[in-house]
Amino acid sequence: MRWVVLALLSALVMLVVGTLQTPWLARELCRRALTGKPGVVVKELRIGQQHFSLPGRLQFRDIRLELEVNAKRVSVDAPAVLVTGLQSVWSGERRIFVSAEHLHGRYDVGEAADAGLQFTLAGDSISGPVTLAELSWDKLRAREVSAFVILNRAGIEVHAVKMQAYAGKVTGNAVVHPGPPMTYTAEIFIEGCDVAQLTDINRDLADQLNGAVTGTVKLAGDAVALKALDADLTMPAGGRVSASLLAALTQYLPQSREKKRLDFLIRNGGKLAMELFSFTMKGVGEGKFAGELRLRSREINLELNLTHEINTDGTLASLAAYGQKFLK
């Protein structure tokens, strides 16, 4: 009788282990981890190899994952993924750990290269650090990116963001709530980013201004409009501004060597050396923004303080259009 029991137990263990070795378990884990997450649907999961070992360790190789995130297709290729803590599913603790390196992701407006992650799956929450060697998002480019990500039913939080971009550093935080309506808040800190390298993002800005920008940008909004904006950006000594931007001021300047110098630069498309360039903007109401532009240049003995107010429909597109008009 004892041998029969042992044989049955052995058969049961072989059955369980055999089931755990099949791709079904990986697909089920993936779907369960992402079920209920805002706007995330698993479209396809392919696995080249997988290996299970007691008490609760799964290793996958050559993975291809296709997701649909807010109706946009996202694909991820991973050479290897390690899952541990599976035994916690049966113990009631339900804490699973997922780690992976050298991931490559593609999405509708860019890609992420050589990424790494260490996620914890606990209940309906996924959280952990992420690193990326290179990141592109629409026209934005960055490298050496790191962040801590939290994904749950309430939305997506991205904290402690750090990246190298445009010869400078960018840090910050962002939170997105799926709604409805979808809302977001973001806080961005910029240190020494070279405006001249922003040609792909805004050619007019890159052509008209040269120098390293430092400052902060805070914004909040929804899928339709920008609700709040607080920007404070400075370009210390060493920057340059296109003289054509000051063409409207020449009629107010007295005849002098400095005015002749400015006229010469305007005619020849030259740039003016600056000792200070400062730009601030704040939201003062729905679709209304007020700010101040300060410029100081010893080259033409000019110090300019210009206040401005913008009335728009509150969208980022309308603010961008205002910026284009200002720079031309």
Secondary structure as GFF3:
##gff-version 3
##sequence-region A 1 328
A	DSSP	alpha_helix	2	20	.	.	.	ID=ss1
A	DSSP	alpha_helix	23	34	.	.	.	ID=ss2
A	DSSP	beta_strand	40	53	.	.	.	ID=ss3
A	DSSP	beta_strand	57	69	.	.	.	ID=ss4
A	DSSP	beta_strand	72	84	.	.	.	ID=ss5
A	DSSP	alpha_helix	88	91	.	.	.	ID=ss6
A	DSSP	beta_strand	95	107	.	.	.	ID=ss7
A	DSSP	beta_strand	110	122	.	.	.	ID=ss8
A	DSSP	beta_strand	125	137	.	.	.	ID=ss9
A	DSSP	beta_strand	140	152	.	.	.	ID=ss10
A	DSSP	beta_strand	155	165	.	.	.	ID=ss11
A	DSSP	beta_strand	168	177	.	.	.	ID=ss12
A	DSSP	beta_strand	183	194	.	.	.	ID=ss13
A	DSSP	three_ten_helix	195	197	.	.	.	ID=ss14
A	DSSP	alpha_helix	203	208	.	.	.	ID=ss15
A	DSSP	beta_strand	209	210	.	.	.	ID=ss16
A	DSSP	beta_strand	212	222	.	.	.	ID=ss17
A	DSSP	beta_strand	226	235	.	.	.	ID=ss18
A	DSSP	beta_strand	240	242	.	.	.	ID=ss19
A	DSSP	three_ten_helix	243	252	.	.	.	ID=ss20
A	DSSP	alpha_helix	257	267	.	.	.	ID=ss21
A	DSSP	beta_strand	271	273	.	.	.	ID=ss22
A	DSSP	beta_strand	276	285	.	.	.	ID=ss23
A	DSSP	beta_strand	288	297	.	.	.	ID=ss24
A	DSSP	beta_strand	302	311	.	.	.	ID=ss25
A	DSSP	alpha_helix	316	327	.	.	.	ID=ss26
###
